Amino acid sequence: MKSLRADVLFLQETHFRADHIPKFSNANYPTVYHSVNTEVKAKGVSILIS
């Protein structure tokens, strides 16, 4: 991710469950947002902002 030098990263198809979203810690991307589908473990998106 760092080699891309992106300010904002959009990760598609994350497949997280609503009750178990992993913790993401990265000094380059301290702000992270996750969107999950509460009905199935699919269609998830994560947004990382530097």
mmCIF entry with sequence, helices, sheets and N, C-alpha, C, O atoms, coordinates in Angstrom:
data_MODEL
# 
_entry.id   MODEL 
# 
_entity.id                         1 
_entity.type                       polymer 
_entity.pdbx_number_of_molecules   1 
# 
_entity_poly.entity_id                      1 
_entity_poly.type                           'polypeptide(L)' 
_entity_poly.nstd_linkage                   no 
_entity_poly.nstd_monomer                   no 
_entity_poly.pdbx_seq_one_letter_code       MKSLRADVLFLQETHFRADHIPKFSNANYPTVYHSVNTEVKAKGVSILIS 
_entity_poly.pdbx_seq_one_letter_code_can   MKSLRADVLFLQETHFRADHIPKFSNANYPTVYHSVNTEVKAKGVSILIS 
_entity_poly.pdbx_strand_id                 A 
# 
loop_
_entity_poly_seq.entity_id 
_entity_poly_seq.num 
_entity_poly_seq.mon_id 
_entity_poly_seq.hetero 
1 1  MET n 
1 2  LYS n 
1 3  SER n 
1 4  LEU n 
1 5  ARG n 
1 6  ALA n 
1 7  ASP n 
1 8  VAL n 
1 9  LEU n 
1 10 PHE n 
1 11 LEU n 
1 12 GLN n 
1 13 GLU n 
1 14 THR n 
1 15 HIS n 
1 16 PHE n 
1 17 ARG n 
1 18 ALA n 
1 19 ASP n 
1 20 HIS n 
1 21 ILE n 
1 22 PRO n 
1 23 LYS n 
1 24 PHE n 
1 25 SER n 
1 26 ASN n 
1 27 ALA n 
1 28 ASN n 
1 29 TYR n 
1 30 PRO n 
1 31 THR n 
1 32 VAL n 
1 33 TYR n 
1 34 HIS n 
1 35 SER n 
1 36 VAL n 
1 37 ASN n 
1 38 THR n 
1 39 GLU n 
1 40 VAL n 
1 41 LYS n 
1 42 ALA n 
1 43 LYS n 
1 44 GLY n 
1 45 VAL n 
1 46 SER n 
1 47 ILE n 
1 48 LEU n 
1 49 ILE n 
1 50 SER n 
# 
_struct_asym.id          A 
_struct_asym.entity_id   1 
# 
_struct_conf.conf_type_id            HELX_P 
_struct_conf.id                      HELX_P1 
_struct_conf.pdbx_PDB_helix_id       AA1 
_struct_conf.beg_label_comp_id       LYS 
_struct_conf.beg_label_asym_id       A 
_struct_conf.beg_label_seq_id        2 
_struct_conf.pdbx_beg_PDB_ins_code   ? 
_struct_conf.end_label_comp_id       LEU 
_struct_conf.end_label_asym_id       A 
_struct_conf.end_label_seq_id        4 
_struct_conf.pdbx_end_PDB_ins_code   ? 
_struct_conf.beg_auth_comp_id        LYS 
_struct_conf.beg_auth_asym_id        A 
_struct_conf.beg_auth_seq_id         2 
_struct_conf.end_auth_comp_id        LEU 
_struct_conf.end_auth_asym_id        A 
_struct_conf.end_auth_seq_id         4 
_struct_conf.pdbx_PDB_helix_class    5 
_struct_conf.details                 ? 
_struct_conf.pdbx_PDB_helix_length   3 
# 
_struct_conf_type.id          HELX_P 
_struct_conf_type.criteria    ? 
_struct_conf_type.reference   ? 
# 
_struct_sheet.id               AA1 
_struct_sheet.type             ? 
_struct_sheet.number_strands   3 
_struct_sheet.details          ? 
# 
loop_
_struct_sheet_order.sheet_id 
_struct_sheet_order.range_id_1 
_struct_sheet_order.range_id_2 
_struct_sheet_order.offset 
_struct_sheet_order.sense 
AA1 1 2 ? anti-parallel 
AA1 2 3 ? anti-parallel 
# 
loop_
_struct_sheet_range.sheet_id 
_struct_sheet_range.id 
_struct_sheet_range.beg_label_comp_id 
_struct_sheet_range.beg_label_asym_id 
_struct_sheet_range.beg_label_seq_id 
_struct_sheet_range.pdbx_beg_PDB_ins_code 
_struct_sheet_range.end_label_comp_id 
_struct_sheet_range.end_label_asym_id 
_struct_sheet_range.end_label_seq_id 
_struct_sheet_range.pdbx_end_PDB_ins_code 
_struct_sheet_range.beg_auth_comp_id 
_struct_sheet_range.beg_auth_asym_id 
_struct_sheet_range.beg_auth_seq_id 
_struct_sheet_range.end_auth_comp_id 
_struct_sheet_range.end_auth_asym_id 
_struct_sheet_range.end_auth_seq_id 
AA1 1 VAL A 8  ? GLN A 12 ? VAL A 8  GLN A 12 
AA1 2 VAL A 45 ? ILE A 49 ? VAL A 45 ILE A 49 
AA1 3 THR A 31 ? SER A 35 ? THR A 31 SER A 35 
# 
loop_
_atom_site.group_PDB 
_atom_site.id 
_atom_site.type_symbol 
_atom_site.label_atom_id 
_atom_site.label_alt_id 
_atom_site.label_comp_id 
_atom_site.label_asym_id 
_atom_site.label_entity_id 
_atom_site.label_seq_id 
_atom_site.pdbx_PDB_ins_code 
_atom_site.Cartn_x 
_atom_site.Cartn_y 
_atom_site.Cartn_z 
_atom_site.occupancy 
_atom_site.B_iso_or_equiv 
_atom_site.pdbx_formal_charge 
_atom_site.auth_seq_id 
_atom_site.auth_comp_id 
_atom_site.auth_asym_id 
_atom_site.auth_atom_id 
_atom_site.pdbx_PDB_model_num 
ATOM 1   N N  . MET A 1 1  ? 0.830   -1.193  0.000  1.00 0.00 ? 1  MET A N  1 
ATOM 2   C CA . MET A 1 1  ? 0.000   0.000   0.000  1.00 0.00 ? 1  MET A CA 1 
ATOM 3   C C  . MET A 1 1  ? 0.873   1.255   0.000  1.00 0.00 ? 1  MET A C  1 
ATOM 4   O O  . MET A 1 1  ? 0.565   2.242   -0.667 1.00 0.00 ? 1  MET A O  1 
ATOM 5   N N  . LYS A 1 2  ? 1.949   1.197   0.748  1.00 0.00 ? 2  LYS A N  1 
ATOM 6   C CA . LYS A 1 2  ? 2.797   2.375   0.843  1.00 0.00 ? 2  LYS A CA 1 
ATOM 7   C C  . LYS A 1 2  ? 3.435   2.716   -0.503 1.00 0.00 ? 2  LYS A C  1 
ATOM 8   O O  . LYS A 1 2  ? 3.628   3.890   -0.819 1.00 0.00 ? 2  LYS A O  1 
ATOM 9   N N  . SER A 1 3  ? 3.761   1.701   -1.289 1.00 0.00 ? 3  SER A N  1 
ATOM 10  C CA . SER A 1 3  ? 4.397   1.955   -2.579 1.00 0.00 ? 3  SER A CA 1 
ATOM 11  C C  . SER A 1 3  ? 3.453   2.653   -3.561 1.00 0.00 ? 3  SER A C  1 
ATOM 12  O O  . SER A 1 3  ? 3.908   3.294   -4.509 1.00 0.00 ? 3  SER A O  1 
ATOM 13  N N  . LEU A 1 4  ? 2.147   2.533   -3.338 1.00 0.00 ? 4  LEU A N  1 
ATOM 14  C CA . LEU A 1 4  ? 1.173   3.217   -4.189 1.00 0.00 ? 4  LEU A CA 1 
ATOM 15  C C  . LEU A 1 4  ? 1.133   4.717   -3.910 1.00 0.00 ? 4  LEU A C  1 
ATOM 16  O O  . LEU A 1 4  ? 0.723   5.500   -4.767 1.00 0.00 ? 4  LEU A O  1 
ATOM 17  N N  . ARG A 1 5  ? 1.557   5.115   -2.720 1.00 0.00 ? 5  ARG A N  1 
ATOM 18  C CA . ARG A 1 5  ? 1.547   6.517   -2.276 1.00 0.00 ? 5  ARG A CA 1 
ATOM 19  C C  . ARG A 1 5  ? 0.153   7.136   -2.390 1.00 0.00 ? 5  ARG A C  1 
ATOM 20  O O  . ARG A 1 5  ? 0.003   8.300   -2.760 1.00 0.00 ? 5  ARG A O  1 
ATOM 21  N N  . ALA A 1 6  ? -0.841  6.350   -2.070 1.00 0.00 ? 6  ALA A N  1 
ATOM 22  C CA . ALA A 1 6  ? -2.227  6.808   -2.162 1.00 0.00 ? 6  ALA A CA 1 
ATOM 23  C C  . ALA A 1 6  ? -2.651  7.481   -0.859 1.00 0.00 ? 6  ALA A C  1 
ATOM 24  O O  . ALA A 1 6  ? -2.248  7.060   0.225  1.00 0.00 ? 6  ALA A O  1 
ATOM 25  N N  . ASP A 1 7  ? -3.461  8.522   -0.973 1.00 0.00 ? 7  ASP A N  1 
ATOM 26  C CA . ASP A 1 7  ? -4.019  9.184   0.204  1.00 0.00 ? 7  ASP A CA 1 
ATOM 27  C C  . ASP A 1 7  ? -5.255  8.462   0.719  1.00 0.00 ? 7  ASP A C  1 
ATOM 28  O O  . ASP A 1 7  ? -5.528  8.456   1.919  1.00 0.00 ? 7  ASP A O  1 
ATOM 29  N N  . VAL A 1 8  ? -6.005  7.850   -0.207 1.00 0.00 ? 8  VAL A N  1 
ATOM 30  C CA . VAL A 1 8  ? -7.219  7.116   0.142  1.00 0.00 ? 8  VAL A CA 1 
ATOM 31  C C  . VAL A 1 8  ? -7.193  5.775   -0.583 1.00 0.00 ? 8  VAL A C  1 
ATOM 32  O O  . VAL A 1 8  ? -6.934  5.718   -1.786 1.00 0.00 ? 8  VAL A O  1 
ATOM 33  N N  . LEU A 1 9  ? -7.462  4.694   0.151  1.00 0.00 ? 9  LEU A N  1 
ATOM 34  C CA . LEU A 1 9  ? -7.535  3.361   -0.438 1.00 0.00 ? 9  LEU A CA 1 
ATOM 35  C C  . LEU A 1 9  ? -8.936  2.805   -0.239 1.00 0.00 ? 9  LEU A C  1 
ATOM 36  O O  . LEU A 1 9  ? -9.504  2.911   0.848  1.00 0.00 ? 9  LEU A O  1 
ATOM 37  N N  . PHE A 1 10 ? -9.487  2.221   -1.277 1.00 0.00 ? 10 PHE A N  1 
ATOM 38  C CA . PHE A 1 10 ? -10.790 1.565   -1.217 1.00 0.00 ? 10 PHE A CA 1 
ATOM 39  C C  . PHE A 1 10 ? -10.568 0.075   -1.433 1.00 0.00 ? 10 PHE A C  1 
ATOM 40  O O  . PHE A 1 10 ? -10.090 -0.335  -2.491 1.00 0.00 ? 10 PHE A O  1 
ATOM 41  N N  . LEU A 1 11 ? -10.909 -0.731  -0.444 1.00 0.00 ? 11 LEU A N  1 
ATOM 42  C CA . LEU A 1 11 ? -10.753 -2.177  -0.547 1.00 0.00 ? 11 LEU A CA 1 
ATOM 43  C C  . LEU A 1 11 ? -12.127 -2.799  -0.716 1.00 0.00 ? 11 LEU A C  1 
ATOM 44  O O  . LEU A 1 11 ? -12.994 -2.648  0.145  1.00 0.00 ? 11 LEU A O  1 
ATOM 45  N N  . GLN A 1 12 ? -12.322 -3.488  -1.810 1.00 0.00 ? 12 GLN A N  1 
ATOM 46  C CA . GLN A 1 12 ? -13.614 -4.118  -2.088 1.00 0.00 ? 12 GLN A CA 1 
ATOM 47  C C  . GLN A 1 12 ? -13.603 -5.582  -1.672 1.00 0.00 ? 12 GLN A C  1 
ATOM 48  O O  . GLN A 1 12 ? -12.547 -6.195  -1.515 1.00 0.00 ? 12 GLN A O  1 
ATOM 49  N N  . GLU A 1 13 ? -14.794 -6.122  -1.499 1.00 0.00 ? 13 GLU A N  1 
ATOM 50  C CA . GLU A 1 13 ? -14.985 -7.544  -1.188 1.00 0.00 ? 13 GLU A CA 1 
ATOM 51  C C  . GLU A 1 13 ? -14.181 -7.980  0.030  1.00 0.00 ? 13 GLU A C  1 
ATOM 52  O O  . GLU A 1 13 ? -13.403 -8.931  -0.037 1.00 0.00 ? 13 GLU A O  1 
ATOM 53  N N  . THR A 1 14 ? -14.375 -7.277  1.144  1.00 0.00 ? 14 THR A N  1 
ATOM 54  C CA . THR A 1 14 ? -13.624 -7.594  2.348  1.00 0.00 ? 14 THR A CA 1 
ATOM 55  C C  . THR A 1 14 ? -14.167 -8.814  3.100  1.00 0.00 ? 14 THR A C  1 
ATOM 56  O O  . THR A 1 14 ? -13.408 -9.468  3.815  1.00 0.00 ? 14 THR A O  1 
ATOM 57  N N  . HIS A 1 15 ? -15.432 -9.132  2.962  1.00 0.00 ? 15 HIS A N  1 
ATOM 58  C CA . HIS A 1 15 ? -16.056 -10.329 3.549  1.00 0.00 ? 15 HIS A CA 1 
ATOM 59  C C  . HIS A 1 15 ? -15.907 -10.413 5.066  1.00 0.00 ? 15 HIS A C  1 
ATOM 60  O O  . HIS A 1 15 ? -15.640 -11.486 5.607  1.00 0.00 ? 15 HIS A O  1 
ATOM 61  N N  . PHE A 1 16 ? -16.080 -9.281  5.751  1.00 0.00 ? 16 PHE A N  1 
ATOM 62  C CA . PHE A 1 16 ? -16.077 -9.279  7.214  1.00 0.00 ? 16 PHE A CA 1 
ATOM 63  C C  . PHE A 1 16 ? -17.487 -9.517  7.727  1.00 0.00 ? 16 PHE A C  1 
ATOM 64  O O  . PHE A 1 16 ? -18.464 -9.134  7.082  1.00 0.00 ? 16 PHE A O  1 
ATOM 65  N N  . ARG A 1 17 ? -17.590 -10.141 8.875  1.00 0.00 ? 17 ARG A N  1 
ATOM 66  C CA . ARG A 1 17 ? -18.884 -10.271 9.538  1.00 0.00 ? 17 ARG A CA 1 
ATOM 67  C C  . ARG A 1 17 ? -19.110 -9.036  10.380 1.00 0.00 ? 17 ARG A C  1 
ATOM 68  O O  . ARG A 1 17 ? -18.154 -8.420  10.852 1.00 0.00 ? 17 ARG A O  1 
ATOM 69  N N  . ALA A 1 18 ? -20.353 -8.671  10.572 1.00 0.00 ? 18 ALA A N  1 
ATOM 70  C CA . ALA A 1 18 ? -20.680 -7.467  11.350 1.00 0.00 ? 18 ALA A CA 1 
ATOM 71  C C  . ALA A 1 18 ? -20.226 -7.590  12.796 1.00 0.00 ? 18 ALA A C  1 
ATOM 72  O O  . ALA A 1 18 ? -19.896 -6.585  13.426 1.00 0.00 ? 18 ALA A O  1 
ATOM 73  N N  . ASP A 1 19 ? -20.204 -8.798  13.328 1.00 0.00 ? 19 ASP A N  1 
ATOM 74  C CA . ASP A 1 19 ? -19.798 -8.990  14.720 1.00 0.00 ? 19 ASP A CA 1 
ATOM 75  C C  . ASP A 1 19 ? -18.301 -9.258  14.877 1.00 0.00 ? 19 ASP A C  1 
ATOM 76  O O  . ASP A 1 19 ? -17.820 -9.420  15.999 1.00 0.00 ? 19 ASP A O  1 
ATOM 77  N N  . HIS A 1 20 ? -17.556 -9.308  13.764 1.00 0.00 ? 20 HIS A N  1 
ATOM 78  C CA . HIS A 1 20 ? -16.126 -9.582  13.859 1.00 0.00 ? 20 HIS A CA 1 
ATOM 79  C C  . HIS A 1 20 ? -15.355 -8.822  12.775 1.00 0.00 ? 20 HIS A C  1 
ATOM 80  O O  . HIS A 1 20 ? -14.882 -9.410  11.803 1.00 0.00 ? 20 HIS A O  1 
ATOM 81  N N  . ILE A 1 21 ? -15.240 -7.510  12.963 1.00 0.00 ? 21 ILE A N  1 
ATOM 82  C CA . ILE A 1 21 ? -14.461 -6.683  12.048 1.00 0.00 ? 21 ILE A CA 1 
ATOM 83  C C  . ILE A 1 21 ? -13.057 -6.585  12.619 1.00 0.00 ? 21 ILE A C  1 
ATOM 84  O O  . ILE A 1 21 ? -12.892 -6.142  13.756 1.00 0.00 ? 21 ILE A O  1 
ATOM 85  N N  . PRO A 1 22 ? -12.036 -6.986  11.861 1.00 0.00 ? 22 PRO A N  1 
ATOM 86  C CA . PRO A 1 22 ? -10.677 -6.962  12.408 1.00 0.00 ? 22 PRO A CA 1 
ATOM 87  C C  . PRO A 1 22 ? -10.182 -5.542  12.665 1.00 0.00 ? 22 PRO A C  1 
ATOM 88  O O  . PRO A 1 22 ? -10.595 -4.590  12.002 1.00 0.00 ? 22 PRO A O  1 
ATOM 89  N N  . LYS A 1 23 ? -9.305  -5.428  13.627 1.00 0.00 ? 23 LYS A N  1 
ATOM 90  C CA . LYS A 1 23 ? -8.687  -4.134  13.917 1.00 0.00 ? 23 LYS A CA 1 
ATOM 91  C C  . LYS A 1 23 ? -7.548  -3.934  12.927 1.00 0.00 ? 23 LYS A C  1 
ATOM 92  O O  . LYS A 1 23 ? -6.742  -4.838  12.711 1.00 0.00 ? 23 LYS A O  1 
ATOM 93  N N  . PHE A 1 24 ? -7.483  -2.768  12.336 1.00 0.00 ? 24 PHE A N  1 
ATOM 94  C CA . PHE A 1 24 ? -6.445  -2.442  11.378 1.00 0.00 ? 24 PHE A CA 1 
ATOM 95  C C  . PHE A 1 24 ? -5.674  -1.251  11.910 1.00 0.00 ? 24 PHE A C  1 
ATOM 96  O O  . PHE A 1 24 ? -6.246  -0.182  12.124 1.00 0.00 ? 24 PHE A O  1 
ATOM 97  N N  . SER A 1 25 ? -4.386  -1.428  12.123 1.00 0.00 ? 25 SER A N  1 
ATOM 98  C CA . SER A 1 25 ? -3.587  -0.300  12.592 1.00 0.00 ? 25 SER A CA 1 
ATOM 99  C C  . SER A 1 25 ? -2.374  -0.151  11.677 1.00 0.00 ? 25 SER A C  1 
ATOM 100 O O  . SER A 1 25 ? -1.583  -1.076  11.497 1.00 0.00 ? 25 SER A O  1 
ATOM 101 N N  . ASN A 1 26 ? -2.259  1.036   11.111 1.00 0.00 ? 26 ASN A N  1 
ATOM 102 C CA . ASN A 1 26 ? -1.164  1.351   10.221 1.00 0.00 ? 26 ASN A CA 1 
ATOM 103 C C  . ASN A 1 26 ? -0.892  2.840   10.369 1.00 0.00 ? 26 ASN A C  1 
ATOM 104 O O  . ASN A 1 26 ? -1.809  3.656   10.277 1.00 0.00 ? 26 ASN A O  1 
ATOM 105 N N  . ALA A 1 27 ? 0.355   3.190   10.596 1.00 0.00 ? 27 ALA A N  1 
ATOM 106 C CA . ALA A 1 27 ? 0.707   4.594   10.808 1.00 0.00 ? 27 ALA A CA 1 
ATOM 107 C C  . ALA A 1 27 ? 0.425   5.446   9.578  1.00 0.00 ? 27 ALA A C  1 
ATOM 108 O O  . ALA A 1 27 ? 0.137   6.636   9.709  1.00 0.00 ? 27 ALA A O  1 
ATOM 109 N N  . ASN A 1 28 ? 0.503   4.865   8.391  1.00 0.00 ? 28 ASN A N  1 
ATOM 110 C CA . ASN A 1 28 ? 0.248   5.610   7.159  1.00 0.00 ? 28 ASN A CA 1 
ATOM 111 C C  . ASN A 1 28 ? -1.240  5.840   6.911  1.00 0.00 ? 28 ASN A C  1 
ATOM 112 O O  . ASN A 1 28 ? -1.615  6.791   6.227  1.00 0.00 ? 28 ASN A O  1 
ATOM 113 N N  . TYR A 1 29 ? -2.088  4.974   7.464  1.00 0.00 ? 29 TYR A N  1 
ATOM 114 C CA . TYR A 1 29 ? -3.539  5.072   7.274  1.00 0.00 ? 29 TYR A CA 1 
ATOM 115 C C  . TYR A 1 29 ? -4.233  4.954   8.628  1.00 0.00 ? 29 TYR A C  1 
ATOM 116 O O  . TYR A 1 29 ? -4.798  3.906   8.944  1.00 0.00 ? 29 TYR A O  1 
ATOM 117 N N  . PRO A 1 30 ? -4.195  6.019   9.430  1.00 0.00 ? 30 PRO A N  1 
ATOM 118 C CA . PRO A 1 30 ? -4.768  5.942   10.778 1.00 0.00 ? 30 PRO A CA 1 
ATOM 119 C C  . PRO A 1 30 ? -6.297  5.949   10.825 1.00 0.00 ? 30 PRO A C  1 
ATOM 120 O O  . PRO A 1 30 ? -6.881  5.533   11.826 1.00 0.00 ? 30 PRO A O  1 
ATOM 121 N N  . THR A 1 31 ? -6.953  6.415   9.759  1.00 0.00 ? 31 THR A N  1 
ATOM 122 C CA . THR A 1 31 ? -8.416  6.464   9.731  1.00 0.00 ? 31 THR A CA 1 
ATOM 123 C C  . THR A 1 31 ? -8.938  5.364   8.828  1.00 0.00 ? 31 THR A C  1 
ATOM 124 O O  . THR A 1 31 ? -8.592  5.299   7.649  1.00 0.00 ? 31 THR A O  1 
ATOM 125 N N  . VAL A 1 32 ? -9.780  4.491   9.392  1.00 0.00 ? 32 VAL A N  1 
ATOM 126 C CA . VAL A 1 32 ? -10.301 3.347   8.642  1.00 0.00 ? 32 VAL A CA 1 
ATOM 127 C C  . VAL A 1 32 ? -11.807 3.263   8.852  1.00 0.00 ? 32 VAL A C  1 
ATOM 128 O O  . VAL A 1 32 ? -12.290 3.366   9.980  1.00 0.00 ? 32 VAL A O  1 
ATOM 129 N N  . TYR A 1 33 ? -12.535 3.077   7.776  1.00 0.00 ? 33 TYR A N  1 
ATOM 130 C CA . TYR A 1 33 ? -13.981 2.868   7.830  1.00 0.00 ? 33 TYR A CA 1 
ATOM 131 C C  . TYR A 1 33 ? -14.303 1.534   7.165  1.00 0.00 ? 33 TYR A C  1 
ATOM 132 O O  . TYR A 1 33 ? -13.726 1.192   6.133  1.00 0.00 ? 33 TYR A O  1 
ATOM 133 N N  . HIS A 1 34 ? -15.230 0.781   7.765  1.00 0.00 ? 34 HIS A N  1 
ATOM 134 C CA . HIS A 1 34 ? -15.659 -0.496  7.214  1.00 0.00 ? 34 HIS A CA 1 
ATOM 135 C C  . HIS A 1 34 ? -17.165 -0.464  6.990  1.00 0.00 ? 34 HIS A C  1 
ATOM 136 O O  . HIS A 1 34 ? -17.915 0.083   7.798  1.00 0.00 ? 34 HIS A O  1 
ATOM 137 N N  . SER A 1 35 ? -17.585 -1.045  5.904  1.00 0.00 ? 35 SER A N  1 
ATOM 138 C CA . SER A 1 35 ? -19.006 -1.241  5.635  1.00 0.00 ? 35 SER A CA 1 
ATOM 139 C C  . SER A 1 35 ? -19.216 -2.737  5.456  1.00 0.00 ? 35 SER A C  1 
ATOM 140 O O  . SER A 1 35 ? -18.528 -3.380  4.663  1.00 0.00 ? 35 SER A O  1 
ATOM 141 N N  . VAL A 1 36 ? -20.168 -3.285  6.195  1.00 0.00 ? 36 VAL A N  1 
ATOM 142 C CA . VAL A 1 36 ? -20.432 -4.724  6.112  1.00 0.00 ? 36 VAL A CA 1 
ATOM 143 C C  . VAL A 1 36 ? -21.903 -4.967  5.838  1.00 0.00 ? 36 VAL A C  1 
ATOM 144 O O  . VAL A 1 36 ? -22.756 -4.146  6.176  1.00 0.00 ? 36 VAL A O  1 
ATOM 145 N N  . ASN A 1 37 ? -22.188 -6.089  5.228  1.00 0.00 ? 37 ASN A N  1 
ATOM 146 C CA . ASN A 1 37 ? -23.552 -6.524  5.003  1.00 0.00 ? 37 ASN A CA 1 
ATOM 147 C C  . ASN A 1 37 ? -23.948 -7.380  6.201  1.00 0.00 ? 37 ASN A C  1 
ATOM 148 O O  . ASN A 1 37 ? -23.303 -8.392  6.475  1.00 0.00 ? 37 ASN A O  1 
ATOM 149 N N  . THR A 1 38 ? -24.987 -6.990  6.910  1.00 0.00 ? 38 THR A N  1 
ATOM 150 C CA . THR A 1 38 ? -25.370 -7.702  8.129  1.00 0.00 ? 38 THR A CA 1 
ATOM 151 C C  . THR A 1 38 ? -26.040 -9.047  7.857  1.00 0.00 ? 38 THR A C  1 
ATOM 152 O O  . THR A 1 38 ? -26.142 -9.877  8.760  1.00 0.00 ? 38 THR A O  1 
ATOM 153 N N  . GLU A 1 39 ? -26.496 -9.273  6.632  1.00 0.00 ? 39 GLU A N  1 
ATOM 154 C CA . GLU A 1 39 ? -27.199 -10.517 6.333  1.00 0.00 ? 39 GLU A CA 1 
ATOM 155 C C  . GLU A 1 39 ? -26.252 -11.638 5.892  1.00 0.00 ? 39 GLU A C  1 
ATOM 156 O O  . GLU A 1 39 ? -26.455 -12.797 6.253  1.00 0.00 ? 39 GLU A O  1 
ATOM 157 N N  . VAL A 1 40 ? -25.248 -11.305 5.135  1.00 0.00 ? 40 VAL A N  1 
ATOM 158 C CA . VAL A 1 40 ? -24.294 -12.310 4.654  1.00 0.00 ? 40 VAL A CA 1 
ATOM 159 C C  . VAL A 1 40 ? -22.881 -11.760 4.761  1.00 0.00 ? 40 VAL A C  1 
ATOM 160 O O  . VAL A 1 40 ? -22.674 -10.550 4.847  1.00 0.00 ? 40 VAL A O  1 
ATOM 161 N N  . LYS A 1 41 ? -21.904 -12.676 4.755  1.00 0.00 ? 41 LYS A N  1 
ATOM 162 C CA . LYS A 1 41 ? -20.505 -12.264 4.843  1.00 0.00 ? 41 LYS A CA 1 
ATOM 163 C C  . LYS A 1 41 ? -19.988 -11.974 3.436  1.00 0.00 ? 41 LYS A C  1 
ATOM 164 O O  . LYS A 1 41 ? -19.145 -12.706 2.918  1.00 0.00 ? 41 LYS A O  1 
ATOM 165 N N  . ALA A 1 42 ? -20.486 -10.918 2.827  1.00 0.00 ? 42 ALA A N  1 
ATOM 166 C CA . ALA A 1 42 ? -20.101 -10.532 1.465  1.00 0.00 ? 42 ALA A CA 1 
ATOM 167 C C  . ALA A 1 42 ? -20.399 -9.056  1.276  1.00 0.00 ? 42 ALA A C  1 
ATOM 168 O O  . ALA A 1 42 ? -21.009 -8.419  2.134  1.00 0.00 ? 42 ALA A O  1 
ATOM 169 N N  . LYS A 1 43 ? -19.967 -8.526  0.158  1.00 0.00 ? 43 LYS A N  1 
ATOM 170 C CA . LYS A 1 43 ? -20.273 -7.147  -0.244 1.00 0.00 ? 43 LYS A CA 1 
ATOM 171 C C  . LYS A 1 43 ? -19.687 -6.103  0.697  1.00 0.00 ? 43 LYS A C  1 
ATOM 172 O O  . LYS A 1 43 ? -20.222 -4.998  0.795  1.00 0.00 ? 43 LYS A O  1 
ATOM 173 N N  . GLY A 1 44 ? -18.609 -6.427  1.385  1.00 0.00 ? 44 GLY A N  1 
ATOM 174 C CA . GLY A 1 44 ? -18.000 -5.488  2.299  1.00 0.00 ? 44 GLY A CA 1 
ATOM 175 C C  . GLY A 1 44 ? -17.004 -4.565  1.608  1.00 0.00 ? 44 GLY A C  1 
ATOM 176 O O  . GLY A 1 44 ? -16.430 -4.906  0.573  1.00 0.00 ? 44 GLY A O  1 
ATOM 177 N N  . VAL A 1 45 ? -16.812 -3.392  2.200  1.00 0.00 ? 45 VAL A N  1 
ATOM 178 C CA . VAL A 1 45 ? -15.872 -2.404  1.686  1.00 0.00 ? 45 VAL A CA 1 
ATOM 179 C C  . VAL A 1 45 ? -15.139 -1.790  2.870  1.00 0.00 ? 45 VAL A C  1 
ATOM 180 O O  . VAL A 1 45 ? -15.725 -1.556  3.928  1.00 0.00 ? 45 VAL A O  1 
ATOM 181 N N  . SER A 1 46 ? -13.845 -1.532  2.676  1.00 0.00 ? 46 SER A N  1 
ATOM 182 C CA . SER A 1 46 ? -13.059 -0.800  3.667  1.00 0.00 ? 46 SER A CA 1 
ATOM 183 C C  . SER A 1 46 ? -12.454 0.423   2.986  1.00 0.00 ? 46 SER A C  1 
ATOM 184 O O  . SER A 1 46 ? -12.039 0.365   1.828  1.00 0.00 ? 46 SER A O  1 
ATOM 185 N N  . ILE A 1 47 ? -12.410 1.524   3.719  1.00 0.00 ? 47 ILE A N  1 
ATOM 186 C CA . ILE A 1 47 ? -11.813 2.761   3.224  1.00 0.00 ? 47 ILE A CA 1 
ATOM 187 C C  . ILE A 1 47 ? -10.719 3.154   4.200  1.00 0.00 ? 47 ILE A C  1 
ATOM 188 O O  . ILE A 1 47 ? -10.971 3.305   5.396  1.00 0.00 ? 47 ILE A O  1 
ATOM 189 N N  . LEU A 1 48 ? -9.504  3.322   3.692  1.00 0.00 ? 48 LEU A N  1 
ATOM 190 C CA . LEU A 1 48 ? -8.361  3.718   4.499  1.00 0.00 ? 48 LEU A CA 1 
ATOM 191 C C  . LEU A 1 48 ? -7.930  5.104   4.067  1.00 0.00 ? 48 LEU A C  1 
ATOM 192 O O  . LEU A 1 48 ? -7.747  5.359   2.877  1.00 0.00 ? 48 LEU A O  1 
ATOM 193 N N  . ILE A 1 49 ? -7.767  6.005   5.033  1.00 0.00 ? 49 ILE A N  1 
ATOM 194 C CA . ILE A 1 49 ? -7.435  7.398   4.734  1.00 0.00 ? 49 ILE A CA 1 
ATOM 195 C C  . ILE A 1 49 ? -6.147  7.774   5.455  1.00 0.00 ? 49 ILE A C  1 
ATOM 196 O O  . ILE A 1 49 ? -5.987  7.516   6.648  1.00 0.00 ? 49 ILE A O  1 
ATOM 197 N N  . SER A 1 50 ? -5.230  8.391   4.706  1.00 0.00 ? 50 SER A N  1 
ATOM 198 C CA . SER A 1 50 ? -3.952  8.787   5.322  1.00 0.00 ? 50 SER A CA 1 
ATOM 199 C C  . SER A 1 50 ? -4.087  10.120  6.022  1.00 0.00 ? 50 SER A C  1 
ATOM 200 O O  . SER A 1 50 ? -3.118  10.615  6.598  1.00 0.00 ? 50 SER A O  1 
# 
